[in-house]
Amino acid sequence: MHYREKLQLWVREALAELGGEGSILDVVKRVWANHEADIVEVGDAFYTWQYDIRWAADSLRKSGKLGLRKAGAKSVWLLRN
C-alpha cells in the first residue's frame, strides 16, 4: 500500500477511535500516536506528513468517505461509510 493510501486509512482509523468525528488537531495527534514509526520510516514524510494528511482528507471527502462540519473558525472531520 502506498504512503498516501495509508494516510487515508490512518485518518479513518483515527476518526473511528475518536467516535466518528474530530478536529484536524485531534486526528493528527491520534495518527502520530499510532503511526509515528511508520511516518519517520518513510523519510521525507516526516517533514510533510501534516500537509499530506490534509491531502488524504480531501481525497476522502471527494470519495464521500469523510464529511466536514464548521465549528466556529475550526473544522470538524466526520467519518462516513
C-alpha positions in Angstrom: 0.0 0.0 0.0 1.3 3.4 -1.0 2.0 6.0 1.7 -0.8 8.3 0.6 -3.3 5.4 0.7 -2.0 4.6 4.2 -2.7 8.1 5.3 -6.3 7.8 4.2 -6.6 4.6 6.2 -5.0 6.2 9.2 -7.4 9.2 9.1 -10.3 6.8 9.0 -8.9 4.8 11.9 -8.2 7.9 13.9 -11.8 9.2 13.4 -13.2 5.8 14.4 -11.1 5.9 17.6 -12.5 9.4 18.2 -16.1 8.3 18.0 -16.6 9.2 14.3 -15.6 12.9 14.4 -12.7 15.1 15.4 -10.8 18.3 14.8 -7.8 18.2 12.5 -5.7 18.6 15.6 -7.3 15.6 17.3 -6.8 13.5 14.1 -3.2 14.4 13.6 -2.4 13.7 17.3 -4.0 10.3 17.0 -2.3 9.4 13.8 1.1 10.5 15.3 0.5 8.4 18.4 -0.4 5.3 16.4 2.0 5.7 13.4 5.0 7.8 14.4 7.4 5.0 13.5 5.7 4.5 10.1 5.9 8.2 9.3 9.5 8.5 10.3 10.3 5.4 8.3 9.1 7.0 5.0 11.9 9.5 5.2 10.9 12.9 3.9 7.3 12.2 5.0 8.4 13.3 8.5 8.6 16.8 7.1 5.4 16.8 5.1 3.0 14.4 6.8 0.7 17.0 8.3 0.3 18.6 4.9 -0.1 15.1 3.4 -2.8 14.2 5.9 -4.9 17.2 4.7 -4.5 15.9 1.1 -5.7 12.5 2.3 -8.7 14.1 4.0 -9.5 16.0 0.8 -9.4 12.7 -1.2 -11.7 11.0 1.3 -14.1 14.0 1.1 -14.2 13.7 -2.7 -15.0 10.0 -2.4 -17.8 10.6 0.1 -15.9 8.8 3.0 -15.4 11.9 5.0 -17.6 14.9 5.8 -16.7 18.3 7.1 -18.6 20.5 9.6 -17.6 24.0 10.6 -17.4 24.6 14.3 -16.8 28.4 14.5 -13.4 29.1 12.9 -12.4 25.4 13.1 -13.4 22.4 11.0 -14.5 19.0 12.3 -13.9 15.9 10.2 -16.8 13.4 10.1 -16.3 9.7 9.3 -18.7 8.4 6.7 -19.1 4.8 5.4 
